[in-house]
Amino acid sequence: MQPSPIQEIHSELLKVKKVKLLLKRDDLIHPSVSGNKWRKLKYNLAAAKELNHTTLLTFGGAFSNHIHAVAAAGKAFDFRTIGIIRGERLDSLNATLQYAEDQGMQLHFVTRSAYRQKNTTSFHIALQEQFGRFYSLPEGGTNTLALKGCAEIITEIKDQLSDAPTYIASCCGTGGTIAGIIQGSTALEQTEILGVSALKGSFLKGEVENLLATANVSVSTKWSISNDYHFGGYAKFKPPLIEFINDFRKTHQISLDPIYTGKLLYGIFDLIKKDYFKEDSTIVAIHTGGLQGIEGFNQRYGGLIL
Ligand SMILES: Cc1ncc(COP(=O)(O)O)c(C=O)c1O
């Protein structure tokens, strides 16, 4: 469903702080290629067809939203798909990998140390020898064409809202989605962009700068990355995050995932409490999907997410 709908979130806190929070529901774009995954794949799939590729090959961890999305997109758009998966194959596949295999994706497990070599030429040549010619999608699907797809989030927001929002916020893993949003934000120059990192550390700003430079984007918008809401690091969590996600679902009937969007919305509400956002401002938060990961998360941690 594009443009993805924009939904207002109502709460006492928002009223008291005089802040309007809108959620752009990219999670509703497509049942299996949802959220930022569709945005990132759209122009890559077109390029792969244009170059007469019949095989997509990509990389990811065992619970990867990207692996799930590429498997689904391959089935929908008639590509053979190969997933290079970090770690050993276990006797029983988790929900994400089982889904990928059911879509016809060929799963190829490599050790963690081999996986670290995935961007080297020798690794690429070995893959070509093994699998033949393929269109390679990087881990997380982030490349220049992915940025182009994510930039369309901004053109949609511009068409959908009569007034430009004060802030647009999205969560970050590789930084591709927020880089695309920054790229698109030349269309909304007064709007400030906030990325909330799902990873521990402060390297993401540099990653985003590199992605923008590679895509030849000159930036005029104000943007920043918050490194305060990773809850211990990638795929790590603490009880307050789970509580927040379950409360949010109960109150607003909207599911959030514990890896990305839960951390984003937790961060936004915390920043609202701390008066980070100006009074009378409008924030558009991007719901980047990732809900497929809840099943695997619950398998691992005993049904924490309701
Ligand atoms: C659901 C979801 N949201 C956000 C992100 C972060 O996107 P990016 O890697 O482009 O920073 C990801 C990872 O790609 C994701 O799967």
The ligand as an SDF file (V2000), in Angstrom:
LIG
                    3D

 16 16  0  0  0  0  0  0  0  0999 V2000
   12.3250   -3.0310   10.6710 C   0  0  0  0  0  0  0  0  0  0  0  0
   13.5790   -2.2930   10.4620 C   0  0  0  0  0  0  0  0  0  0  0  0
   13.6210   -0.9900   10.7820 N   0  0  0  0  0  0  0  0  0  0  0  0
   14.7350   -0.2680   10.6430 C   0  0  0  0  0  0  0  0  0  0  0  0
   15.8890   -0.8350   10.1720 C   0  0  0  0  0  0  0  0  0  0  0  0
   17.1010    0.0090   10.0660 C   0  0  0  0  0  0  0  0  0  0  0  0
   17.3210    0.3310    8.7520 O   0  0  0  0  0  0  0  0  0  0  0  0
   18.7780    0.6590    8.2190 P   0  0  0  0  0  0  0  0  0  0  0  0
   19.5440   -0.6210    8.2230 O   0  0  0  0  0  0  0  0  0  0  0  0
   18.5170    1.1370    6.8510 O   0  0  0  0  0  0  0  0  0  0  0  0
   19.3620    1.6690    9.1180 O   0  0  0  0  0  0  0  0  0  0  0  0
   15.9050   -2.1800    9.7920 C   0  0  0  0  0  0  0  0  0  0  0  0
   17.1070   -2.8170    9.2500 C   0  0  0  0  0  0  0  0  0  0  0  0
   17.3500   -2.7630    8.0850 O   0  0  0  0  0  0  0  0  0  0  0  0
   14.7190   -2.9360    9.9370 C   0  0  0  0  0  0  0  0  0  0  0  0
   14.6640   -4.2270    9.6060 O   0  0  0  0  0  0  0  0  0  0  0  0
  1  2  1  0
  2  3  1  0
  2 15  2  0
  3  4  2  0
  4  5  1  0
  5  6  1  0
  5 12  2  0
  6  7  1  0
  7  8  1  0
  8  9  2  0
  8 10  1  0
  8 11  1  0
 12 13  1  0
 12 15  1  0
 13 14  2  0
 15 16  1  0
M  END
$$$$
